[in-house]
Amino acid sequence: MTTLKASKRDLSVKAKKLRRDGYVTGNLLRHQESLPLLFSGQDAYRFIKENKEGSQVILDMEGGKISAILKTVDYNAMDKQILALDFQELVAGEKISTTVSIRLLNESILQDKIVEQEMEELHYKADPAHLIDHVDIDFQKFQEAKNILVKDLEIASNPDIELTTPSDAIIIHIAERQAEPEEETAAEEA
């Protein structure tokens, strides 16, 4: 699990000034209250390169270390600047709503087919002890499938995870490549 150094933010200093000075602001939601945070810009960019929304992190603060999950990243693409990082504290026994990214494995075995990915992440609820980093779809298991639905994945039968994405939602659509008509091919060759 990644550790990110954070400090409590002084709200009398405007976020815009802090960003100009090389800092990134954020919040930690804990027990129905929000704790304003401040991160070094370098640390925040390094963290975002390796982590996405839904990633678990240890926030290293003056008062100790807090286990949390990254909820949102506010990013200005025009200026290539992280504006804010928002976290939620993880408390054992309390379910949290989050997302998990979908990774595709062995896609090359479907060379003669067209693979259309409809979803890149799933939404779910789980206790902090059962949070996951990613869901893998291995095409070796789904070579003959036309559609891969949420209910087809192992995560759907995991009793410790409550999926909030509908079970009949299509994640992947697999279609056969259509052979080009011979007339068009002959015309293109001439």
N, C-alpha and C positions, 0 to 999 in steps of 0.2 A: 504494500500500500504506500502511496506517495505521501510525503510530508511537505506541507507548505507553511512557511513562516508568515504569521499575521500579527497585527497589533490592533488595539482598539482605536478607532478613529475619533478625532476631536471634531465634532459637528460644527464648531465655530469657523473652521476653515472650509471654504467652498471646494466642492469636488473638482471643479474646473481648474482651480489653482493647483490642487494636488496632482492632477493629470499632467499639467504643464511642468511640474517639478519631478515627473517620472514615476508617480505612484498610480496604483489602481485601487479603486474603492470597491466595497462590497458589503454584504450583510450576512449574518448568521442567524437563521430562524431557530430559536430554541424556546420551547415551552410557551408558545403563543406570544413571544416577544422577539424583537429584532435587535441584534447587537451590530452596530456599524463597525466595519473592518477596514483596514488599510494594508495593502501589499506592496512590496517593491515591484516596480514594473518588470525588471529582469526575471524575478521569481515567477510572476504571473504568466509571462510569455512562455517561459520554460515549462511551466505546469500545463498550459493549454496545448502546447505542441504534443504532449504525451497523453492527455486526458480529454474526455468529452463529458457532456452532460450525463449524469448518472454515475460518474466515477466516484469511488470512495477515496477519501483523503483524511489525513491527520492534520489538523490545524494546530501548529505550534505557536501558542500564545503565552503572554506573560503569566497568566493564571494556570498554565499547564497545557496538556494536549487534549484536543477535542476530536472525537471521531465524527466525521460529517460526510455528506454526499453533495456533489456539485449539482445544483438545481438549474441555474441559468447562467449563460455568458452573454453579456451585452457587449457587442462588438461593432465598431464603426468601420465598415469595409472601405469607405472612401479614404479615411485617414490611416487605415490599418492599425487601429488602436483598440485595445480592450478598455471598455468604459467601466464595467463592473463585473464582479464574480459573486454570485449568490449561492449560499450553502444552507443545508438543513442539518441540524445536529441529529446523530443517530443515537437512539435510546433503545437498549435491549428490551424486547417484549412489545415495542410499539411499531406497528406496521407503517411503512412509508410508501408513498406513490412515487414511482420513478420510471425511467425508460432504460432499455437495453438495446445496443446496436446489433444488427444482423450481419454476420460474415458469411460469404459464399466460399465454399471449399470445392476443389476439383472441378471447376467450371469447364476446364479444357476438355473433359471427356464428352461434352455435349457439342462437339465441333459442328455437327451437321444440323444443329437446332438453334433456334433463336430464344434467348433467355431474357425475359423482361421482368425486372424487379419492381414490384408495386410498392413495397414498404422497405424502409431501411432501419426501422426500429420498432420495438414492441413496448407497450405500456403495461405495467404490472404493479402489484402491491406485495410487499414481503417484509418480514422481520429483518433487521440489519444482519443477522447471522446467515440469512439465506439470499442476500443480494448477489447478483451475478454480473460479470463484466461484459459478456457478449453471448449471443446465441449463434451457433454454427449450423449452416445448412450444407451438408455434404452431398454433392450430386451423385456420388456412388450409390447412395441409398435411394435416390429419386430419379434414376435414369429413365424409367418408363412413365414417369408422372407427366401430366399435362398442366396441372396446377398444384402448387404447394400451398396449403392453407395453414393457418395458425394452429388448428387442432392436430395437424400432422407432425408437429414438432414435439420433441421430448419434454420441453418446458411446459407444454399444455397438460401433461399428466403428473407434473411435480406437485405433490400435496402441500408443499411449503410456499408455493408461489400462486398468487391469484392474478390471472391475466385480466386486464381491463380492455385490451384490444379484443374485438369480437372473434370468437373461435372460427367462424366461417369466412373470415377476411382472407383474401388472396395475397400471399406474400410474393410468390414467383409464378409467372405464366411461362410455360415452355411450349414452343410451336415448332413444327417441322419447317425447314426451309423449302420454299417452292422452287422447283426447277424452272429455269427460264424457257419460254416457248422457243422452239427450234427456229421459227421464222424470224423472230427478233434477233436471235443469236447470229443467224446467217447474214442478216442485214448489217449488224454491227461489224462482222468480220470483213465485209466488202467495203 
